[in-house]
Amino acid sequence: MEISGSVSASYGQEVMVASLAKKQQEQQGQAALALLESAAQSAPAPQPSSSGTLGSHINIKV
């Protein structure tokens, strides 16, 4: 009887630890998404080039 009681308590602790770990991972994921969103909002928008030939001529000397 005591063996099953200790196994049950151990299982309960494992479930609690797994639940806490899952909550922590979810919070870290939300924080990472918030950081990415704020970085995307503060990044300057790319400016279109005035000429469409940018990068079409590359001088390579060997």
Beta strands, then each sheet from edge to edge (+ up, - down):
end
